[in-house]
Amino acid sequence: VIQRLQSTLTGNSSFTIVNSDVTGGSSGSINHHKFVLFSELEIKDQGIAKNVVMSSSSNWTASDMKKIQDAVFISDQALYNAFLTNWNTMKTYAAGGMKNFNYQVFQSADKNIQAYFFPRLLNGVVDNGDTIIEILEKISDVKNATIQVAMSDWVDSRIVTVKRLIELIDKGAKVEVIAKSSAGDLVKKDLELLRSKGAYVKVLVLPVNIHTKFMLIKGVWDGQASEVIVTGTHNFTTNALKSNNEVVLLLKNNSLFKDYQDYY
């Protein structure tokens, strides 16, 4: 594929391979994005859509077509520009310097669209925050909140996420989790604890493979009654937080929420 792209792209086209040095050039830091930016798209029976962002959980591989995935298309100029800025930043640091990447956060004027671009570095140093925990911390009136998680990779070094779900169910929230059997042993142990406290927990046994990385929140979030979709490429792993180029895309009170709940 690389050779074909390099040999066929002409004119103003370009092809860039990212060799991230966040973890000293090891395979621990990768470009984990799966997004495409379209300046224009013709949509059947609707006409031309401009500044379209397509963000997905799916890699472009044959095997990923057999996994549980999701993708969103959003026509929004400000969000498009935020993704384009991130793309250009990655291109600048593609051959070296990704360790100087600065965690980028986008928020639309109405605060209904947010995007968080990783790795979570500030001036070359991991800031030790956890974006998923920060999102969960914005839930108030916990006893009337519902949290649904559909997570691909979940490692023991991010066990803080499942522990926060345990805290939420202890405070009265309704919690549901779909994960898979390759999750960390400590994570699976805490998922069983979550189940014992009344949560719906489904651990899919490979080769049934969930590859989504989304979370749905319904309740009072950031001070308002809200329906929140948290999607993108971000697994509950340390690399996703500290090393990889990733995105968490947050959509508040979007019409897609019902579609995501139905899919869940």
C-alpha positions in Angstrom: 0.0 0.0 0.0 2.8 2.4 0.9 4.7 1.8 -2.3 1.5 2.2 -4.4 0.6 5.5 -2.7 4.1 6.8 -3.2 4.1 5.8 -6.9 0.6 7.1 -7.8 0.3 10.4 -5.9 1.0 13.4 -8.2 0.6 17.1 -8.3 -0.1 18.7 -5.0 -0.5 15.3 -3.3 1.8 14.2 -0.5 2.5 11.1 1.5 3.8 11.1 5.1 4.9 8.3 7.4 4.8 9.1 11.1 7.8 7.8 13.1 6.9 9.0 16.6 9.7 9.6 19.0 7.5 10.1 22.1 8.8 6.9 23.6 12.3 7.2 22.1 11.4 5.7 18.7 10.1 2.4 20.1 6.8 0.8 18.9 5.2 2.1 22.1 4.1 5.4 20.4 2.1 5.2 17.2 -0.3 7.2 15.0 -3.5 5.6 16.1 -5.9 8.0 14.3 -8.5 6.8 11.9 -9.9 10.1 10.5 -10.4 11.6 7.0 -11.1 15.3 6.3 -13.2 16.2 3.2 -13.4 19.8 2.1 -16.6 18.8 0.2 -18.7 15.8 -0.1 -21.8 15.2 -2.3 -24.5 13.5 -0.3 -27.3 11.8 -2.2 -30.5 13.7 -2.1 -29.0 16.4 0.1 -26.4 18.2 -2.0 -22.9 19.3 -1.0 -21.6 19.2 2.5 -18.5 21.2 3.3 -15.8 20.8 5.9 -16.6 17.2 6.8 -14.8 15.2 9.5 -15.0 11.4 9.4 -13.7 9.9 12.6 -13.8 6.1 13.2 -12.7 3.3 15.5 -11.8 1.2 12.5 -8.4 0.7 11.0 -8.3 0.2 7.2 -7.7 -3.6 7.3 -9.7 -6.5 6.2 -9.8 -8.0 9.7 -11.3 -4.7 11.2 -14.3 -5.1 8.9 -15.2 -8.2 11.0 -15.0 -6.3 14.3 -17.6 -4.2 16.2 -16.8 -0.6 15.1 -18.3 2.9 14.8 -17.8 6.0 12.8 -19.3 9.5 12.7 -19.4 12.1 9.9 -19.8 15.7 11.0 -20.0 18.8 8.8 -18.6 21.6 11.0 -16.0 24.2 9.9 -14.5 24.8 13.4 -14.2 21.1 14.1 -12.7 20.5 10.6 -10.1 23.2 11.3 -9.2 21.7 14.7 -8.6 18.3 13.0 -6.7 19.9 10.2 -4.5 21.7 12.7 -3.8 18.4 14.4 -3.1 16.8 11.1 -0.6 19.5 10.2 1.1 19.2 13.6 1.5 15.5 13.1 2.9 16.1 9.6 5.4 18.6 11.1 6.6 16.1 13.7 6.3 13.0 11.5 10.0 12.4 11.1 11.0 13.6 14.6 9.8 15.9 17.4 6.5 14.3 18.3 7.8 14.3 21.8 7.2 18.1 21.7 3.6 17.7 20.7 1.2 19.7 23.0 -2.1 18.2 24.0 -4.8 20.0 22.0 -8.4 20.6 23.1 -11.1 21.9 20.8 -14.5 23.2 22.0 -17.2 24.6 19.8 -18.8 27.9 20.6 -21.9 26.2 22.0 -19.8 23.6 23.8 -21.7 20.8 22.2 -18.7 19.5 20.3 -15.3 18.9 21.9 -12.2 17.1 20.6 -9.1 16.1 22.6 -6.0 15.3 20.6 -3.3 13.1 22.2 -0.6 12.3 23.4 -1.3 14.1 26.6 2.0 16.1 26.6 2.6 19.7 27.7 6.0 21.1 26.7 7.3 17.6 26.2 6.2 16.3 29.6 3.2 14.0 30.4 0.9 16.1 32.5 -0.6 13.0 34.3 -4.2 14.0 33.8 -6.7 11.5 32.5 -9.3 12.8 30.0 -11.8 10.0 30.6 -11.8 10.6 34.3 -12.2 14.3 33.8 -15.2 13.6 31.6 -16.7 11.3 34.2 -16.1 13.9 37.0 -18.5 16.3 35.2 -21.4 14.0 36.1 -23.6 15.4 38.9 -26.9 14.1 40.3 -25.2 10.8 40.0 -28.1 8.7 41.3 -30.0 9.6 38.1 -27.2 9.1 35.7 -26.6 6.3 33.2 -23.1 5.4 31.9 -22.7 2.9 29.1 -19.2 1.9 28.0 -18.2 -0.1 24.9 -14.4 -0.5 25.1 -11.9 -2.5 23.0 -8.6 -2.5 24.9 -8.6 -2.0 28.6 -5.3 -2.5 30.5 -4.5 -2.7 34.2 -2.5 0.5 34.1 -5.7 2.4 33.3 -7.7 0.6 36.1 -8.6 4.0 37.5 -11.3 4.1 34.8 -13.1 1.0 36.1 -12.6 2.1 39.7 -14.3 5.4 38.9 -17.3 3.4 37.4 -17.4 1.5 40.7 -17.5 4.8 42.7 -20.3 6.0 40.4 -22.4 2.9 40.9 -21.8 3.1 44.6 -23.4 6.6 44.5 -26.4 5.3 42.6 -25.6 5.6 39.0 -26.7 3.0 36.4 -23.6 1.5 34.8 -23.3 -0.8 31.8 -20.1 -2.1 30.3 -19.2 -4.2 27.2 -15.5 -5.2 27.1 -13.6 -8.2 25.8 -11.7 -11.1 27.2 -8.2 -9.6 26.5 -8.7 -6.9 29.1 -6.2 -6.8 31.9 -6.7 -9.4 34.7 -7.1 -6.6 37.4 -9.6 -4.8 35.1 -11.7 -8.0 34.6 -11.6 -8.6 38.4 -13.0 -5.1 39.0 -15.6 -5.6 36.2 -16.8 -8.6 38.1 -17.0 -6.4 41.2 -19.0 -3.9 39.2 -21.3 -6.7 38.1 -21.8 -7.8 41.7 -23.0 -4.2 42.5 -25.7 -4.4 39.9 -24.0 -3.3 36.7 -24.7 -4.9 33.4 -21.3 -6.3 32.3 -20.7 -8.3 29.1 -17.2 -9.5 28.4 -17.0 -10.7 24.8 -14.8 -13.8 24.4 -12.4 -13.5 21.5 -12.6 -14.1 18.5 -15.8 -12.0 19.0 -14.0 -8.7 18.9 -15.3 -5.3 20.0 -13.1 -2.5 18.6 -15.2 0.5 19.5 -14.0 3.0 22.1 -17.2 4.8 23.0 -19.0 5.8 26.2 -22.6 7.2 26.5 -23.6 9.4 29.4 -27.2 10.4 30.1 -27.9 12.7 33.0 -26.7 16.0 34.4 -23.3 16.6 32.9 -21.3 19.8 33.1 -24.2 21.4 34.9 -26.9 20.6 32.3 -29.3 17.7 31.6 -27.4 16.1 28.7 -26.9 13.2 26.4 -23.2 12.8 25.8 -21.4 10.6 23.2 -17.7 10.1 23.9 -16.1 8.3 20.9 -13.0 8.3 18.7 -9.8 6.2 18.8 -8.9 6.3 22.5 -8.6 2.9 24.2 -8.3 2.7 28.0 -4.6 2.1 27.7 -1.6 4.1 28.9 -0.2 4.4 25.4 -3.4 6.0 24.2 -3.1 8.6 27.0 0.6 9.3 27.0 2.2 8.1 23.8 -0.1 7.8 20.8 -1.6 10.3 18.4 -5.3 9.8 19.2 -8.6 11.6 19.4 -11.5 11.6 21.8 -14.5 13.2 20.2 -17.3 14.4 22.5 -20.8 15.2 21.1 -23.4 16.7 23.5 -27.1 16.6 22.9 -26.6 15.3 19.3 -29.2 13.5 17.4 -26.8 10.6 17.0 -27.3 9.7 20.7 -30.3 7.5 20.1 -28.5 5.7 17.2 -25.6 5.0 19.5 -27.9 3.7 22.3 -29.7 1.5 19.8 -26.3 0.2 18.6 -25.2 -0.4 22.1 
